[in-house]
Amino acid sequence: MTTLNVEIGPKRLELLHELVPNATVVALLVNPTNPVLGETLTKDAEATARTLGLQLHVLRASSKADFETVFATLVQMRVAALVIGVDLFLVSQSELLASLTVRHHIPAIFVTQEFTEAGGLMSYAGSILDAFRLVGTYTGRVLKGEKPANLPVLQATKVELILNLKTAKALGITVPISLLGRADKVIE
């Protein structure tokens, strides 16, 4: 079972640019202890940033202690928006990252609904519920006697866009109707 998260990384940058079109300097946060994933995310983000005419800075954090330095660097570099990369450590810090983005007034997009519910601006990721549904289907097939080794790998394909309008308002961002219309969930 797999979900769409790494593959839609460029779309996160596009959505953030759509929400904050005047942001020309953006950053990507990756975990350096996961170099293969970080390299893929960086390469994809750099290509998308070039296409959108954005200047991209890649920042790294592998511990909670790194976050203060990262956010101080964001402010120092006058970064106008942040894409937080997919990584298990970063996902585990969703609520802390949300509070830091709000405290430092940095519009950001991430992969977890928890990030947006904790005050982060927006999230865009593969649907966990869709993945769970597929896992349930597989469980049923195994319980009926199918061998797990004979089952194909499945990919959940539904993605969800979640927007936090309270955070947008606090950041002085007007969410375009076109983006609101595509949102799967809006936190007001």
C-alpha positions in Angstrom: 0.0 0.0 0.0 1.3 3.4 -0.9 -0.1 6.9 -1.1 0.6 9.9 -3.2 2.8 12.3 -1.2 6.3 12.5 -2.7 4.9 12.6 -6.2 2.7 15.6 -5.5 5.4 17.6 -3.9 5.6 20.0 -6.9 1.9 20.5 -6.7 2.3 21.7 -3.1 4.6 24.5 -4.3 2.2 25.4 -7.1 -0.7 25.6 -4.6 1.3 27.7 -2.2 2.3 30.0 -5.0 -1.3 30.3 -6.1 -2.3 31.3 -2.5 0.7 33.7 -2.1 1.4 34.9 -5.7 3.6 37.8 -4.6 6.0 35.5 -2.8 9.1 35.2 -5.0 11.4 33.8 -2.4 10.3 30.5 -1.0 11.9 27.7 1.0 11.7 23.9 1.2 12.3 22.2 4.5 13.8 18.7 4.3 15.3 16.2 6.7 19.0 15.6 6.0 19.0 12.2 7.6 16.8 11.0 4.8 19.0 12.0 1.9 17.3 10.0 -0.9 13.9 11.4 -0.1 15.4 14.9 0.5 17.2 14.8 -2.8 14.0 13.8 -4.7 12.0 16.5 -3.0 14.7 19.1 -3.6 15.1 18.3 -7.3 11.4 18.4 -7.9 10.9 21.7 -6.0 13.8 23.3 -7.8 12.3 22.4 -11.2 8.9 23.7 -10.2 10.4 26.9 -8.7 12.2 27.6 -11.9 9.0 27.1 -13.9 7.2 29.5 -11.6 10.0 32.0 -11.6 10.7 31.6 -7.8 13.9 31.7 -5.9 14.1 28.5 -3.7 16.2 28.0 -0.6 16.5 24.5 0.8 16.7 24.3 4.6 17.4 21.2 6.7 16.2 20.0 10.1 16.6 16.6 11.7 15.8 17.5 15.3 13.5 19.8 17.2 16.5 21.8 18.1 17.1 22.6 14.4 13.7 24.3 14.1 14.6 27.6 15.8 17.6 28.0 13.5 15.5 27.1 10.5 12.9 29.7 11.3 15.5 32.4 12.2 17.1 31.7 8.8 13.7 32.0 7.0 13.2 35.4 8.6 16.8 36.5 7.8 16.5 35.4 4.2 13.1 37.1 3.9 11.5 33.9 2.7 7.8 34.6 1.9 6.5 31.0 1.9 7.5 27.6 3.1 6.9 24.0 1.7 7.6 21.4 4.4 8.8 18.2 2.8 7.4 14.8 3.3 9.4 12.9 6.0 8.5 10.8 9.0 10.3 13.0 11.5 8.7 16.2 10.1 5.3 14.6 10.0 5.8 13.7 13.7 6.3 17.4 14.4 3.2 18.6 12.6 1.8 20.6 15.5 5.1 22.2 16.4 5.7 23.2 12.8 2.3 24.7 12.6 2.9 26.8 15.7 6.3 27.9 14.4 4.9 29.0 11.0 2.1 31.0 12.7 4.5 32.6 15.3 6.9 33.6 12.5 4.1 34.6 10.1 5.3 32.3 7.4 2.6 30.9 5.0 3.3 27.2 4.7 2.0 24.0 3.2 2.5 20.5 4.5 1.2 16.9 4.2 -0.8 16.4 7.4 -4.3 17.4 8.3 -3.0 17.8 11.9 -0.7 20.6 10.6 -3.7 22.6 9.3 -5.9 21.8 12.3 -3.1 23.0 14.6 -3.0 26.4 12.8 -0.9 25.7 9.7 -2.1 27.5 6.6 -2.7 24.5 4.3 -2.1 20.9 3.6 -2.1 18.8 0.4 -1.6 15.1 0.6 -2.8 11.6 -0.2 -6.0 10.7 1.7 -5.3 8.6 4.8 -9.0 7.5 4.7 -8.6 6.3 1.1 -5.5 4.3 2.1 -7.3 2.8 5.1 -10.2 1.7 2.9 -7.8 -0.1 0.5 -6.1 -1.7 3.5 -9.5 -3.0 4.6 -10.1 -4.4 1.2 -6.8 -6.2 1.3 -7.5 -7.5 4.8 -10.8 -9.0 3.6 -9.0 -10.7 0.7 -6.4 -12.2 3.0 -9.1 -13.4 5.4 -10.9 -15.1 2.5 -7.7 -17.1 1.8 -5.7 -15.1 -0.8 -1.9 -15.1 -0.2 -0.5 -11.7 0.6 2.5 -12.4 -1.7 0.1 -12.7 -4.6 -1.6 -9.4 -4.1 -0.4 -6.4 -6.1 0.8 -3.2 -4.6 -2.0 -0.7 -4.4 -1.8 3.1 -4.5 -4.4 5.3 -2.9 -4.9 8.0 -5.4 -7.2 10.5 -3.7 -5.6 13.7 -2.5 -7.0 16.3 -0.1 -6.5 20.0 0.0 -7.2 21.5 3.4 -7.2 25.3 4.1 -7.2 27.1 7.4 -9.0 30.4 6.8 -8.3 31.7 10.4 -4.6 31.4 9.7 -5.0 33.0 6.2 -6.8 36.0 7.8 -4.1 36.3 10.5 -1.4 36.3 7.8 -3.4 38.9 5.7 -3.9 36.4 2.9 -7.1 36.5 0.8 -7.8 32.9 -0.4 -8.9 33.0 -4.0 -12.4 31.5 -4.7 -10.8 29.1 -7.2 -8.7 27.6 -4.4 -11.5 27.5 -1.9 -13.7 25.7 -4.5 -11.0 22.9 -4.8 -10.6 22.5 -1.0 -11.8 19.3 0.5 -12.0 20.9 3.9 -11.9 24.5 5.1 -11.2 25.4 8.7 -13.0 28.6 9.6 
